Amino acid sequence: MIQLIIAGIVSFLVAIFTTPLLIRYFHHREMGQEIREDGPKWHASKRGTPTMGGIAILLGITAGYFFSGLYAVFSGHESFTASGLIVLGLTLSLGLVGFADDGIKIFFKRNLGLNKTAKLLAQLAIALIFGLLILQFPDQNGLTPGSTFLSFARDIETIDIAAGGGIIGTTLFLVFSYILLAAWSNAVNLTDGLDGLAAGTTALVMAAYTFITFWQFRNSCAAGAAPGCYSVRDPLDLAVLAVSGLGASIGFLWWNAAPAKIFMGDTGSLALGGLVAGLSVCSRTELLMIIVGALFVCEAASVVIQVVSFKSTGKRVFRMAPFHHHFERGGWPETTVVIRFWLIAGMSVALGTAAFYSEWLGQVGVHL
């Protein structure tokens, strides 16, 4: 528990004190965000707002994880595990892709940043490396950071993505890893369109996963094969990463809440999407994350629906996608949209956490 407290406090402090330094630096260099011409007209006032605030989030997550790990080392506990390092590496790698994207927007004044092909190819390379690494590094119980089974609150042993093994099985699993990674990183990226929306929603999701992974640690099969125990390789290290993501998101949100003094940019949103994906895979909860992160899912789905509808019928389902802009164009103030979406995110987080706990109760034979 002390490790989680250290990680949460350090990540929060690093993010909240680093962000204003970034704000001053980008203001001094006159490096600000360009605004979409087809976006809501009132967003024009945001032109020139510093971006790349995701740097503070990445520094917060890394510092929280590092200092918590140092405490564990000096206390004689396990730290810097394969699962934790792989998920952190995934988060930082996607953050670098976002950093390149934001850099193009700022230095070349191109609001679109990296083209879609370059971004998807970078995500593909990262996903392939991630998919291969999580099946390596078995511990003394033979557990690897990830598995080839689809999962909800634990592995569903009847659904093996790499069924049959060999090159075909490995290829299918890597394709699945790419789809999962691209889906979550782009979903969080699409949600980052209003002041505080992505940071606040991510904080809620990370709070849920702090509980979920810590619960897996307290009920790990490594401590004894009790009913309902979890076969997760490094649940405590995953909890440290989750609470680091929580602290960093809250620290950044202090400056990102409306009216935002800085945007996280793709540096932050792609990285946080990677953290979401990595935690879901390594905690064996890919399907559960769909419930916990339902707002991210809805934002991404709204874009898909809009594109499919327009290309097939020539009509738009929403006034503008992602669908948070739909409500803005309907007359809702930006802060109203953000707060109501936070409420939706909070309800989905509560529902997902309840589903996780209910599954455990079913495993131990407790019926509500």
DRENDO-1510 file (C-alpha; in Angstrom, 1 decimal, always signed):
<recs>
REC; n; res; u; v; w
REC; 1; MET; +0.0; +0.0; +0.0 .
REC; 2; ILE; +2.9; +2.4; +0.8 .
REC; 3; GLN; +4.2; +1.9; -2.8 .
REC; 4; LEU; +0.8; +3.0; -4.2 .
REC; 5; ILE; +0.8; +6.1; -1.9 .
REC; 6; ILE; +4.3; +7.1; -3.0 .
REC; 7; ALA; +3.5; +6.6; -6.7 .
REC; 8; GLY; +0.3; +8.6; -6.5 .
REC; 9; ILE; +1.8; +11.5; -4.6 .
REC; 10; VAL; +5.0; +11.7; -6.6 .
REC; 11; SER; +3.2; +11.5; -10.0 .
REC; 12; PHE; +0.7; +14.2; -8.9 .
REC; 13; LEU; +3.4; +16.6; -7.6 .
REC; 14; VAL; +5.6; +16.1; -10.7 .
REC; 15; ALA; +2.7; +16.8; -13.0 .
REC; 16; ILE; +1.2; +19.7; -11.2 .
REC; 17; PHE; +4.6; +21.5; -10.8 .
REC; 18; THR; +6.0; +20.6; -14.3 .
REC; 19; THR; +2.9; +21.7; -16.2 .
REC; 20; PRO; +3.3; +25.5; -15.4 .
REC; 21; LEU; +6.9; +25.3; -16.5 .
REC; 22; LEU; +5.8; +23.9; -19.9 .
REC; 23; ILE; +3.1; +26.6; -20.1 .
REC; 24; ARG; +5.7; +29.4; -19.6 .
REC; 25; TYR; +8.2; +27.8; -22.0 .
REC; 26; PHE; +5.7; +27.4; -24.8 .
REC; 27; HIS; +4.3; +30.9; -24.2 .
REC; 28; HIS; +7.8; +32.4; -24.3 .
REC; 29; ARG; +8.5; +30.6; -27.6 .
REC; 30; GLU; +5.1; +31.5; -29.0 .
REC; 31; MET; +4.4; +27.8; -29.7 .
REC; 32; GLY; +0.7; +27.1; -29.5 .
REC; 33; GLN; -2.0; +24.8; -30.8 .
REC; 34; GLU; -3.6; +25.3; -34.2 .
REC; 35; ILE; -7.4; +24.9; -34.2 .
REC; 36; ARG; -9.4; +22.8; -36.8 .
REC; 37; GLU; -11.1; +25.1; -39.3 .
REC; 38; ASP; -14.2; +22.8; -39.3 .
REC; 39; GLY; -14.5; +22.8; -35.5 .
REC; 40; PRO; -16.9; +24.8; -33.4 .
REC; 41; LYS; -16.4; +28.5; -34.1 .
REC; 42; TRP; -16.0; +29.4; -30.4 .
REC; 43; HIS; -12.9; +27.1; -30.3 .
REC; 44; ALA; -11.1; +29.8; -32.3 .
REC; 45; SER; -10.3; +31.6; -29.0 .
REC; 46; LYS; -8.2; +28.6; -28.0 .
REC; 47; ARG; -5.8; +29.1; -30.9 .
REC; 48; GLY; -2.3; +29.7; -29.5 .
REC; 49; THR; -2.9; +27.7; -26.3 .
REC; 50; PRO; +0.3; +25.7; -25.5 .
REC; 51; THR; +0.1; +22.0; -26.2 .
REC; 52; MET; +2.4; +19.0; -25.6 .
REC; 53; GLY; +1.3; +19.1; -21.9 .
REC; 54; GLY; +1.4; +15.4; -22.1 .
REC; 55; ILE; +5.1; +15.7; -21.4 .
REC; 56; ALA; +4.2; +16.5; -17.8 .
REC; 57; ILE; +1.9; +13.5; -17.6 .
REC; 58; LEU; +4.7; +11.2; -18.9 .
REC; 59; LEU; +7.2; +12.6; -16.4 .
REC; 60; GLY; +4.6; +12.2; -13.6 .
REC; 61; ILE; +3.9; +8.5; -14.5 .
REC; 62; THR; +7.6; +7.7; -14.9 .
REC; 63; ALA; +8.6; +9.5; -11.7 .
REC; 64; GLY; +5.8; +7.8; -9.7 .
REC; 65; TYR; +6.7; +4.4; -10.9 .
REC; 66; PHE; +10.5; +4.9; -10.4 .
REC; 67; PHE; +10.3; +6.3; -6.9 .
REC; 68; SER; +7.8; +3.7; -5.8 .
REC; 69; GLY; +10.1; +1.0; -7.2 .
REC; 70; LEU; +13.1; +2.5; -5.4 .
REC; 71; TYR; +11.2; +2.3; -2.1 .
REC; 72; ALA; +10.3; -1.3; -2.9 .
REC; 73; VAL; +14.0; -2.2; -3.6 .
REC; 74; PHE; +15.2; -0.7; -0.3 .
REC; 75; SER; +12.3; -2.4; +1.5 .
REC; 76; GLY; +13.3; -5.8; +0.1 .
REC; 77; HIS; +10.1; -6.1; -2.1 .
REC; 78; GLU; +9.8; -6.9; -5.8 .
REC; 79; SER; +9.7; -4.0; -8.2 .
REC; 80; PHE; +10.5; -3.0; -11.7 .
REC; 81; THR; +8.9; -6.2; -13.0 .
REC; 82; ALA; +8.5; -7.4; -16.5 .
REC; 83; SER; +4.8; -6.4; -16.7 .
REC; 84; GLY; +5.4; -3.0; -15.3 .
REC; 85; LEU; +8.3; -2.2; -17.5 .
REC; 86; ILE; +6.6; -3.4; -20.6 .
REC; 87; VAL; +3.5; -1.4; -20.0 .
REC; 88; LEU; +5.5; +1.7; -19.1 .
REC; 89; GLY; +7.6; +1.2; -22.3 .
REC; 90; LEU; +4.4; +1.0; -24.3 .
REC; 91; THR; +3.1; +4.2; -22.7 .
REC; 92; LEU; +6.3; +6.1; -23.3 .
REC; 93; SER; +6.7; +4.7; -26.9 .
REC; 94; LEU; +3.2; +6.0; -27.9 .
REC; 95; GLY; +4.0; +9.2; -26.1 .
REC; 96; LEU; +7.0; +9.6; -28.4 .
REC; 97; VAL; +4.7; +9.1; -31.5 .
REC; 98; GLY; +2.4; +11.8; -30.1 .
REC; 99; PHE; +5.4; +14.0; -29.4 .
REC; 100; ALA; +6.4; +13.8; -33.1 .
REC; 101; ASP; +2.8; +14.5; -34.1 .
REC; 102; ASP; +2.6; +17.6; -31.8 .
REC; 103; GLY; +6.0; +18.8; -32.9 .
REC; 104; ILE; +4.9; +18.9; -36.6 .
REC; 105; LYS; +1.8; +20.8; -35.5 .
REC; 106; ILE; +3.8; +23.4; -33.6 .
REC; 107; PHE; +6.9; +23.8; -35.7 .
REC; 108; PHE; +5.3; +23.4; -39.2 .
REC; 109; LYS; +1.9; +24.9; -38.3 .
REC; 110; ARG; +0.1; +21.9; -39.6 .
REC; 111; ASN; -3.0; +21.2; -37.4 .
REC; 112; LEU; -3.2; +17.6; -38.7 .
REC; 113; GLY; +0.3; +16.7; -37.5 .
REC; 114; LEU; +1.6; +13.3; -38.6 .
REC; 115; ASN; -0.3; +11.8; -41.5 .
REC; 116; LYS; -2.5; +8.8; -40.8 .
REC; 117; THR; -0.2; +6.4; -42.5 .
REC; 118; ALA; +2.8; +7.4; -40.5 .
REC; 119; LYS; +0.9; +7.3; -37.2 .
REC; 120; LEU; -0.7; +3.9; -37.9 .
REC; 121; LEU; +2.7; +2.4; -39.0 .
REC; 122; ALA; +4.3; +3.6; -35.8 .
REC; 123; GLN; +1.4; +2.1; -33.8 .
REC; 124; LEU; +1.8; -1.1; -35.7 .
REC; 125; ALA; +5.6; -1.4; -34.9 .
REC; 126; ILE; +4.9; -0.7; -31.2 .
REC; 127; ALA; +2.0; -3.2; -31.1 .
REC; 128; LEU; +4.1; -5.9; -32.7 .
REC; 129; ILE; +6.9; -5.4; -30.2 .
REC; 130; PHE; +4.4; -5.2; -27.3 .
REC; 131; GLY; +2.6; -8.4; -28.4 .
REC; 132; LEU; +5.9; -10.3; -28.6 .
REC; 133; LEU; +7.2; -9.1; -25.3 .
REC; 134; ILE; +4.2; -9.9; -23.2 .
REC; 135; LEU; +4.4; -13.6; -24.1 .
REC; 136; GLN; +8.0; -13.7; -22.8 .
REC; 137; PHE; +9.6; -13.5; -19.3 .
REC; 138; PRO; +7.7; -16.3; -17.4 .
REC; 139; ASP; +8.0; -16.1; -13.7 .
REC; 140; GLN; +8.6; -19.1; -11.3 .
REC; 141; ASN; +5.0; -20.1; -11.8 .
REC; 142; GLY; +5.2; -19.9; -15.6 .
REC; 143; LEU; +3.1; -16.8; -15.9 .
REC; 144; THR; +4.0; -14.3; -18.6 .
REC; 145; PRO; +2.9; -10.6; -18.5 .
REC; 146; GLY; +0.2; -11.4; -21.1 .
REC; 147; SER; -1.6; -14.4; -22.5 .
REC; 148; THR; -3.1; -15.4; -25.8 .
REC; 149; PHE; -6.5; -16.0; -24.2 .
REC; 150; LEU; -9.3; -13.4; -24.4 .
REC; 151; SER; -10.2; -12.1; -21.0 .
REC; 152; PHE; -13.0; -10.4; -19.0 .
REC; 153; ALA; -12.1; -10.4; -15.3 .
REC; 154; ARG; -9.6; -13.2; -15.9 .
REC; 155; ASP; -8.6; -15.4; -18.9 .
REC; 156; ILE; -11.5; -17.1; -20.7 .
REC; 157; GLU; -9.7; -20.4; -21.4 .
REC; 158; THR; -12.2; -21.5; -24.1 .
REC; 159; ILE; -11.2; -18.5; -26.3 .
REC; 160; ASP; -7.5; -18.7; -27.4 .
REC; 161; ILE; -6.7; -16.0; -29.9 .
REC; 162; ALA; -3.6; -17.9; -31.0 .
REC; 163; ALA; -5.4; -21.3; -31.1 .
REC; 164; GLY; -3.3; -23.9; -32.9 .
REC; 165; GLY; +0.0; -22.1; -32.2 .
REC; 166; GLY; +2.7; -21.8; -34.8 .
REC; 167; ILE; +3.1; -18.9; -37.2 .
REC; 168; ILE; -0.6; -18.6; -37.9 .
REC; 169; GLY; -1.5; -18.4; -34.2 .
REC; 170; THR; +1.3; -15.9; -33.4 .
REC; 171; THR; +0.2; -13.8; -36.4 .
REC; 172; LEU; -3.4; -13.8; -35.2 .
REC; 173; PHE; -2.3; -12.7; -31.7 .
REC; 174; LEU; -0.2; -9.9; -33.1 .
REC; 175; VAL; -3.1; -8.7; -35.2 .
REC; 176; PHE; -5.3; -8.7; -32.1 .
REC; 177; SER; -2.6; -6.7; -30.2 .
REC; 178; TYR; -2.4; -4.1; -33.0 .
REC; 179; ILE; -6.2; -3.7; -33.1 .
REC; 180; LEU; -6.4; -3.4; -29.3 .
REC; 181; LEU; -3.6; -0.9; -29.1 .
REC; 182; ALA; -4.7; +1.2; -32.1 .
REC; 183; ALA; -8.3; +1.2; -30.8 .
REC; 184; TRP; -7.5; +2.4; -27.3 .
REC; 185; SER; -4.8; +5.0; -28.2 .
REC; 186; ASN; -7.0; +6.5; -30.9 .
REC; 187; ALA; -10.1; +6.4; -28.6 .
REC; 188; VAL; -8.4; +8.4; -25.9 .
REC; 189; ASN; -6.9; +10.7; -28.6 .
REC; 190; LEU; -10.4; +11.4; -30.0 .
REC; 191; THR; -11.8; +12.1; -26.5 .
REC; 192; ASP; -9.2; +14.9; -26.1 .
REC; 193; GLY; -11.2; +17.6; -27.7 .
REC; 194; LEU; -12.6; +19.6; -24.8 .
REC; 195; ASP; -10.8; +21.2; -21.8 .
REC; 196; GLY; -10.3; +18.5; -19.1 .
REC; 197; LEU; -12.4; +15.8; -20.8 .
REC; 198; ALA; -9.7; +13.3; -21.5 .
REC; 199; ALA; -7.6; +14.0; -18.4 .
REC; 200; GLY; -10.7; +13.7; -16.1 .
REC; 201; THR; -12.0; +10.6; -17.8 .
REC; 202; THR; -8.6; +8.9; -17.7 .
REC; 203; ALA; -8.2; +9.7; -14.0 .
REC; 204; LEU; -11.5; +7.9; -13.3 .
REC; 205; VAL; -10.4; +4.9; -15.3 .
REC; 206; MET; -7.0; +4.8; -13.6 .
REC; 207; ALA; -8.8; +4.9; -10.2 .
REC; 208; ALA; -10.8; +1.9; -11.1 .
REC; 209; TYR; -7.7; +0.0; -12.3 .
REC; 210; THR; -5.8; +0.9; -9.2 .
REC; 211; PHE; -8.5; -0.9; -7.2 .
REC; 212; ILE; -8.7; -3.8; -9.7 .
REC; 213; THR; -5.0; -4.6; -9.9 .
REC; 214; PHE; -4.5; -4.1; -6.2 .
REC; 215; TRP; -7.4; -6.5; -5.6 .
REC; 216; GLN; -5.7; -9.0; -7.9 .
REC; 217; PHE; -2.5; -8.6; -5.9 .
REC; 218; ARG; -4.3; -9.2; -2.6 .
REC; 219; ASN; -6.0; -12.3; -4.1 .
REC; 220; SER; -3.1; -13.6; -6.2 .
REC; 221; CYS; -2.8; -17.3; -6.8 .
REC; 222; ALA; +0.9; -16.9; -6.1 .
REC; 223; ALA; +0.0; -16.5; -2.4 .
REC; 224; GLY; -2.0; -19.7; -2.5 .
REC; 225; ALA; -4.5; -21.3; -4.8 .
REC; 226; ALA; -7.6; -20.1; -3.0 .
REC; 227; PRO; -11.0; -19.8; -4.7 .
REC; 228; GLY; -11.3; -16.7; -6.9 .
REC; 229; CYS; -7.5; -16.1; -7.0 .
REC; 230; TYR; -6.0; -14.4; -10.0 .
REC; 231; SER; -3.2; -15.7; -12.2 .
REC; 232; VAL; -1.7; -12.3; -13.1 .
REC; 233; ARG; +2.1; -12.0; -13.2 .
REC; 234; ASP; +2.8; -8.7; -11.5 .
REC; 235; PRO; -0.5; -7.1; -10.2 .
REC; 236; LEU; +1.1; -4.8; -7.6 .
REC; 237; ASP; +3.4; -3.3; -10.2 .
REC; 238; LEU; +0.4; -2.7; -12.5 .
REC; 239; ALA; -1.4; -1.0; -9.6 .
REC; 240; VAL; +1.6; +1.3; -9.2 .
REC; 241; LEU; +1.4; +2.3; -12.8 .
REC; 242; ALA; -2.4; +2.8; -12.6 .
REC; 243; VAL; -2.1; +5.0; -9.5 .
REC; 244; SER; +0.8; +6.9; -11.2 .
REC; 245; GLY; -1.5; +7.5; -14.2 .
REC; 246; LEU; -4.2; +8.7; -11.8 .
REC; 247; GLY; -1.9; +11.1; -10.0 .
REC; 248; ALA; -0.4; +12.5; -13.2 .
REC; 249; SER; -3.8; +13.0; -14.8 .
REC; 250; ILE; -5.1; +14.9; -11.8 .
REC; 251; GLY; -2.0; +17.0; -11.6 .
REC; 252; PHE; -2.3; +17.9; -15.2 .
REC; 253; LEU; -6.1; +18.5; -14.9 .
REC; 254; TRP; -5.4; +21.3; -12.4 .
REC; 255; TRP; -4.1; +23.3; -15.4 .
REC; 256; ASN; -6.1; +21.7; -18.1 .
REC; 257; ALA; -9.6; +22.3; -16.6 .
REC; 258; ALA; -11.6; +25.0; -18.5 .
REC; 259; PRO; -10.4; +27.4; -19.5 .
REC; 260; ALA; -7.3; +25.2; -20.3 .
REC; 261; LYS; -4.0; +26.9; -19.9 .
REC; 262; ILE; -2.4; +24.0; -21.8 .
REC; 263; PHE; -3.5; +20.9; -23.9 .
REC; 264; MET; -2.1; +17.5; -23.4 .
REC; 265; GLY; -1.8; +17.0; -27.2 .
REC; 266; ASP; -1.2; +13.7; -28.8 .
REC; 267; THR; +1.9; +13.3; -26.5 .
REC; 268; GLY; -0.5; +12.8; -23.7 .
REC; 269; SER; -3.6; +11.2; -25.3 .
REC; 270; LEU; -1.7; +8.5; -27.3 .
REC; 271; ALA; +0.4; +7.7; -24.2 .
REC; 272; LEU; -2.6; +7.4; -21.9 .
REC; 273; GLY; -4.4; +5.2; -24.5 .
REC; 274; GLY; -1.3; +3.0; -24.4 .
REC; 275; LEU; -1.5; +2.8; -20.7 .
REC; 276; VAL; -5.2; +1.9; -20.8 .
REC; 277; ALA; -4.4; -0.9; -23.4 .
REC; 278; GLY; -1.4; -2.2; -21.5 .
REC; 279; LEU; -3.2; -2.4; -18.2 .
REC; 280; SER; -6.1; -4.2; -19.7 .
REC; 281; VAL; -3.9; -6.8; -21.4 .
REC; 282; CYS; -1.5; -7.5; -18.5 .
REC; 283; SER; -4.3; -7.6; -15.9 .
REC; 284; ARG; -6.2; -10.0; -18.1 .
REC; 285; THR; -9.3; -7.7; -18.4 .
REC; 286; GLU; -9.5; -6.7; -22.1 .
REC; 287; LEU; -13.3; -7.0; -22.2 .
REC; 288; LEU; -13.9; -5.5; -18.8 .
REC; 289; MET; -12.0; -2.4; -20.0 .
REC; 290; ILE; -14.7; -1.8; -22.6 .
REC; 291; ILE; -17.1; -1.2; -19.7 .
REC; 292; VAL; -14.7; +0.7; -17.5 .
REC; 293; GLY; -13.6; +2.9; -20.4 .
REC; 294; ALA; -17.1; +3.1; -22.0 .
REC; 295; LEU; -16.8; +6.8; -22.7 .
REC; 296; PHE; -13.7; +6.3; -24.8 .
REC; 297; VAL; -15.5; +3.6; -26.7 .
REC; 298; CYS; -18.5; +5.8; -27.4 .
REC; 299; GLU; -16.3; +8.7; -28.6 .
REC; 300; ALA; -14.5; +6.4; -31.0 .
REC; 301; ALA; -17.7; +4.7; -32.1 .
REC; 302; SER; -19.3; +8.1; -32.9 .
REC; 303; VAL; -16.5; +8.8; -35.4 .
REC; 304; VAL; -16.9; +5.4; -37.0 .
REC; 305; ILE; -20.7; +5.8; -37.2 .
REC; 306; GLN; -20.4; +9.3; -38.7 .
REC; 307; VAL; -17.9; +8.2; -41.4 .
REC; 308; VAL; -19.8; +5.1; -42.3 .
REC; 309; SER; -23.2; +6.9; -42.5 .
REC; 310; PHE; -21.8; +9.8; -44.5 .
REC; 311; LYS; -20.0; +7.6; -47.0 .
REC; 312; SER; -22.9; +5.2; -47.5 .
REC; 313; THR; -25.9; +7.6; -47.4 .
REC; 314; GLY; -24.4; +11.1; -47.6 .
REC; 315; LYS; -26.0; +12.0; -44.3 .
REC; 316; ARG; -24.5; +12.7; -40.9 .
REC; 317; VAL; -25.8; +11.1; -37.8 .
REC; 318; PHE; -24.2; +13.7; -35.5 .
REC; 319; ARG; -23.8; +17.4; -36.0 .
REC; 320; MET; -20.1; +16.9; -35.6 .
REC; 321; ALA; -17.9; +13.9; -34.5 .
REC; 322; PRO; -16.5; +13.0; -32.0 .
REC; 323; PHE; -19.9; +13.3; -30.4 .
REC; 324; HIS; -18.9; +15.7; -27.6 .
REC; 325; HIS; -18.9; +18.3; -30.4 .
REC; 326; HIS; -22.5; +17.2; -31.3 .
REC; 327; PHE; -23.7; +18.5; -28.0 .
REC; 328; GLU; -21.6; +21.7; -28.2 .
REC; 329; ARG; -23.3; +22.5; -31.5 .
REC; 330; GLY; -26.6; +21.7; -29.9 .
REC; 331; GLY; -26.0; +24.7; -27.6 .
REC; 332; TRP; -24.5; +23.0; -24.5 .
REC; 333; PRO; -21.6; +25.1; -23.0 .
REC; 334; GLU; -18.3; +23.3; -23.0 .
REC; 335; THR; -18.1; +22.9; -19.3 .
REC; 336; THR; -21.6; +21.4; -19.2 .
REC; 337; VAL; -20.5; +18.8; -21.8 .
REC; 338; VAL; -17.4; +17.9; -19.9 .
REC; 339; ILE; -19.0; +17.6; -16.5 .
REC; 340; ARG; -21.9; +15.5; -17.9 .
REC; 341; PHE; -19.4; +13.3; -19.8 .
REC; 342; TRP; -17.4; +12.9; -16.6 .
REC; 343; LEU; -20.6; +11.7; -14.9 .
REC; 344; ILE; -21.1; +9.1; -17.7 .
REC; 345; ALA; -17.5; +8.0; -17.3 .
REC; 346; GLY; -18.0; +7.7; -13.5 .
REC; 347; MET; -21.0; +5.6; -14.0 .
REC; 348; SER; -19.3; +3.3; -16.4 .
REC; 349; VAL; -16.3; +3.0; -14.1 .
REC; 350; ALA; -18.6; +2.1; -11.2 .
REC; 351; LEU; -20.4; -0.5; -13.4 .
REC; 352; GLY; -17.1; -2.0; -14.5 .
REC; 353; THR; -15.7; -2.2; -11.0 .
REC; 354; ALA; -19.0; -3.7; -9.7 .
REC; 355; ALA; -18.8; -6.3; -12.5 .
REC; 356; PHE; -15.2; -7.2; -11.6 .
REC; 357; TYR; -16.1; -7.6; -7.9 .
REC; 358; SER; -19.3; -9.5; -8.7 .
REC; 359; GLU; -17.3; -12.0; -10.8 .
REC; 360; TRP; -14.9; -12.5; -7.8 .
REC; 361; LEU; -17.9; -13.1; -5.5 .
REC; 362; GLY; -19.2; -15.7; -7.9 .
REC; 363; GLN; -15.8; -17.5; -8.0 .
REC; 364; VAL; -15.7; -17.7; -4.1 .
REC; 365; GLY; -19.3; -18.9; -4.0 .
REC; 366; VAL; -20.9; -15.7; -2.6 .
REC; 367; HIS; -24.3; -14.9; -4.2 .
REC; 368; LEU; -25.9; -11.5; -3.9 .
</recs>
